[in-house]
């Protein structure tokens, strides 16, 4: 099942669904969207069972569907290169901040940087001044 979700996430990185299919796809993704596990939990699950939770794929698909429906398909008839497909696949498990909106970057940083680590950094900076 996870291979199908992975394929859907890769496809949504390059082209949008038709207008008739978009609402059905949106409902299906939202139905499977659970609260996204933290990156630590995903890594632990991968190490234990090699199974990525469907909620992770649904979260990625929802983000990509929203973005591709807003921005539209790629211009021209150029098909994706194997390198672009590999990058789309890699970004499912190792998200990058490049190409993301500011809201998405802030959201990723909220989960990556806990309040304590930012507070410690702030204290070190204050001591130096």
N, C-alpha and C positions, 0 to 999 in steps of 0.2 A: 504494500500500500504506500509506503514512503517513497518508492521509486516513482509512482504516479504523481505524488505531490511535488517531488523534485522536478519532474518533467514540466508540470504546470508552472512552477516558479520560473523555470528557464524560459519557457514560451512567453510568459508575461513580461519578461525583461525586454522583449523585442517587438511584439505586436499585440494590439488590443483585440478583444473578442468583438464579434458583431454586436450591434445595438440590441438585437433580440436576445442574444445569448448572455449579454453583460449582466442583466438583472438576475438571471438564473445562477450564473457563476458567483455573483456577489452574495446571494443567499446561501449558496453551498459553502463558501469560504467562511462566512460569519457563523454558520451553524457549527462548523468545526473549529472555530476560533475559541480557544480557551485562554485563560490568563497565561501569558507567555512566561515560561520558566526563565529563571536567571541563567546567564551564560555558565555559571558554575554548575548548576543542576544539569544542564545539557551535556557538559563535558563529562560529568560523573555518569550519566546515563549511557553515554557513548562508550565509556571505558568498561562499564559493567555488562551491557547487553548489545551494544552496537546498534541500538534502535533510537532514532531521533523522534521525539514526541510530535504528533500530528499538529499540535497547537503551534509549534515553532514554524512548520511549513505554512500553516494557515496565516500566521502573522506576516510572514514574508510575502505570500501571495496577495494578501490584502493590501499591503503597502505598494507592491508593484502594480496591482490592478488599478488602484487609485491614481498612481503616477502616470501610467500609460494611457488611461482614459482621459486624464487632464491634458497631457502633452500631445497625445496622438501617436500614430505609428511613425516609424523612421521614414524620412523623406527618400524618395527614389526607389528603385527596384533592387538595390544592393542587398543581397542576403547576408546574414551574419557569418562572420568567419569562424573557423574552429576555435581560434583564440578568444574571440568574444563570447562564444558559447561556454568555453571552459571558465572564463572569468565570471559569467553569470552563475554558473554552477558553484564555483568557489565562494562567491559572495553570499550564498545561502548559509554557509557554515562559518564564514569569516567575514562579517560585514565590514565595509569600508565607509569612511565618512565622505569620500570624494563623490560628487554627483548627488549627494543628498541635500534636502532642503535644510534650512536652519532649524526648523522645528524638529526634524528627525535627528539632527546632530545633538541638539540639546537633550532629547529623549534618551539617546544612547549614552550620553555622558552622565545622565542622572543615575543610570543603572551601573555604570562603570566606576564612577567616583563617589564613594560614600562620603557623608558629611565629615566623618572623622579624619579622612585623609586630606580633605581640603582644609580643615581646621588646622591640622598639623603643619601644612605648607604655609598657611597664613601666619602662624606663630613663628616659624623659622624666618620668614621674610621680615616680620616686625623686629626680631632680635638683631637682624643685620643692620637695620636703619638706625 
